[in-house]
């Protein structure tokens, strides 16, 4: 015991630490139960007080109705006008009728004690008990030290409206008199006062209905906190209510300034919570004893599964337990290693599936396929019709795509893919993938209808609004038409891709193939004429290009023309200018030539001619400058070859990437390089890769590694290209060496 005292001490401290938890839980349960009981008690009191309030307010409301009816009674108002003297015979008859009416009301309303009307001008009182003088009425029913006759007369003479007088009758019984003066008395006249007498015991009977425990007290108090009525004759209630050991719940009357209050001693609540306290302590004790026994039993049994796990790991791993490491720490280390390797494997598989899916989706768009690849790549395409939408993210303001950076461009495509898929998946079947700088969406729909295309356009507009407002960038959408079958994906993609040339021409962020496909056939603009203009611009000959362009204007704009014809011609002529500038190597014409912005559908024909000629002159001047700079001593072709030699191992390197580096169009770069060197740029790139791969094969490098290190995307393409170039396969060449 001494040798292992530290172990037992730790066990004891751990047990005491765990013991605190159920104690705190039991205390929390008890406190919460006490709070719940108290809340429920207050709620019960409120409900009972609400019932009492409705009962008493109903009676008071009825009393007010009786007072108001009597206050407006013509007979009472006529009798109240009598001054100093006795009522004549006619008045006596009216008093008798009044007595009869009051008597009928008194009999009908069992809640009332009696009703009277006081006429101050004659000192007479007519009541359901009889007609008599004021003094006689007071002596018979109210003679008491609490209020003298003069005080009673003064109170009744003054104007009253729904007032309540607390008074005792001659036997000491507490009464409440509800008073109201007649309402139509003239100025200076003393109105009659209607009084309805109610025995306080009537209210006490109502209060007794709200008691659910003998220790609970209920009272009615006025606005000055003076007690109007108690549920019993106990005078201790006001003093008890002031003590902290009582809970007071109250609600206000809707008819008077009274307040209904219920006073509940805390002892009533503690009585209900005491049983919960006993069971909580008993349950705590049982949990402690049983928990200690179960923990001891399980501690003895716990090593068997632990040993089984260690043996299982040991069969696949020969590592030993390190010094200072126990079985639990060794198992924890092994499990962390195992799960880390599992997670890495899952991540690799997920990335592979994503790459495979991207490949098949790209293939569906780039090539005409009839077979659904969903079994191979997890792509789900079950619709009958498909449309392709290409999204090109564009920054706002002065931020260009080059300055934006690759990471920002990737983030924007990620946002477009997720937001568009979330918006559209409730209407269509959606598959998203990247296509170079664009994000492509394959949209599946049940039928090819205008309604579906309009719904798709609405989804795209919602996407553009969200990206502009929440992420501060815009995107251009190119929409192909919905085509039938899996093969229709390629057809729709070609249509959407062809819409890219309209981005610079149409002032819209959504370009639909079905909206612009007919623009080309509304006027006469032969392709030969367009090529002639482009070739003249490529050579920098603005005179020849201008003459051809004016011929097109004269041919199509002679006389009156339709608005859509002029619109199409303007757009196509602007496209010709941009194509000619691009062919000549000038790629920034739309941004730098200000005259292009002045040309629109609303521009008059003569003004449009002048703007086109001005633009043509500026573009040709720029092209001549580019030609002059690029053709000096073939320096440019050497720079191109140096760039290719330094980057040919990149699988993405091609003429398009190279032209982007030198800020030219691919066609112009190819023609310029061939003009200076006499050979094809694509052929030069392939020769550099083939020569490098041949050297690697001679050194014993595998075919797949040689293909990867030489810049080929896959071994199959490398083998085909190598055999076509060298006449033998890479494997045959490798075996020779």
ZIZI-V27302 format. One line per field, one symbol per residue. phi: phi as a letter, one per 40 degrees, with the letter a starting at -180 (. if undefined). psi: psi as a letter, one per 20 degrees, with the letter a starting at -180 (. if undefined). burial: # if it has 16 or more other ideal C-beta (glycine too) atoms within 10 Angstrom, else .. A space follows every 10 residues. Layout:
phi: ???
psi: ???
burial: ???
//
This chain:
phi: .ccbcccccc cccccccccc cccccccccc cccccccccc cccccccccc cccccccccc cccccccccc cccccccccc ccbfibcccc ccccccccdc ccccccccbc cccababbbc cbfbbbbcch bacccccccc bbcaccaccc cccccccccb afcbbcabcc cgccbbbcba cccbcccgcc ccbcbbcbcd cccccccccc cbacccbbab bcccgcccab caccccddcc cccccbbbba bcccbbccbb bbbbcccccc cccccccccc cccccccccc cccccccccc cccccccccc cccccbaccb cccgbccccc cccccccccc cccccccccc cccccccccc cccdccbcbb ccccccbgcb bbccbbbbbb bbcbccgccc ccccgccccc cccccccccc ccccccbbcb bbacbgcbbb bcbcacacbc cccccccccc cccccccccc bgabacbbbc ccbcgccccc cccccccccc ccccbccacb bbcccbcccc bbabadcccc cccccccccg cccccccccc cccccbbcgc bccccccccd ccccccdccc ccccgbcbcc cbccccccca cccdccccdc cccccccccc cccccccccc ccffcccccc ccccccbccc cccacccccc ccfbcdcccc ccccccbgbc cccccccccc cccccccccg cccccccccc hccacccccc ccccccgbcd ccccccb
psi: gghkhhghgg gghgghghhh ghghgghggg ghgghggggh ghgggggghg ggghgghggh hhghggghgh hjphghhghi ipqnarpahh hhhhhghggg ghghgghhnh hqgrqqppoh hjkqppriir prrggggghh hjoqhhprgg ggggghhqpq olqpppqqah jjppqpopqp qqikqrpiqo qqpppoppph hghhhhhhhi pjqhipqprp qahjkppgqr irjpjighhh hiqijqpppq qqqihajrpp qpopqhhggh hhihhhgghg gghggghggh hgggggghhh ihhghghggg hghhhipjqr prpjpagghg ggghhggghg hgghghgghg hghgggghgh ghhhhhqoqi ppjhhhijpo nirhqqqppp poppqqbjor hghhqhghgg hhhggggggh hhhiiihrpp pqrqnciqpq poopqhqnqh ghhhgghhhg hgghgghghh jlqrqppopr qpqprhhigg ghggghhiih iigihpmqio ophihihihi jjronqhhgg hggghghhij nhgghhghhh hgghhhjpbp qqghgggggg ghhghgghgg gghijoikgh hhohhhhipa hipqgghhgg gghggggggh ggghggghhh jokkhghhhg hggghhjiio hipahggghh hjlrqggggg hgghhhhjrq hhhgghgggg ghhghghhjj qqghhhggii jqhrhghggg hghhgiirqh gggghh.
burial: .......... .......... .#...#..## ..##..##.. ##.###.##. .##.###.## ..##.##..# #.#..##.## .#....#... #..##..##. ###.##..#. ########## ##.######. ##.#..##.. ##....#... .#..###..# ..#######. ...####### ##..#....# ########## .###.##..# #....##### #......### #.....##.. #....##.#. ....##.### ######.##. ..#..##..# ...#...... .......... .........# ..#....... .........# ...#...... .......... ......##.# ##.##...#. ..#...#.#. #.#.###### #####..... ...#....#. .##.###.## ..##...### ###.#..### #####..#.. .##..##.## ..##.##... #.######## ###..##### ###.###.#. .#..##..## ###.##..#. .##.#...## .#######.# ##..##.##. .##..##... .....##### ####.##### #######.## ..#.##..#. .......##. ###.###### .###.##..# .....##..# #..#..##.. ..#.#..##. .#.###.### ###..#.... #..###.### .###.##... #.#..###.# ##..#..##. ##..#....# ..##...
//
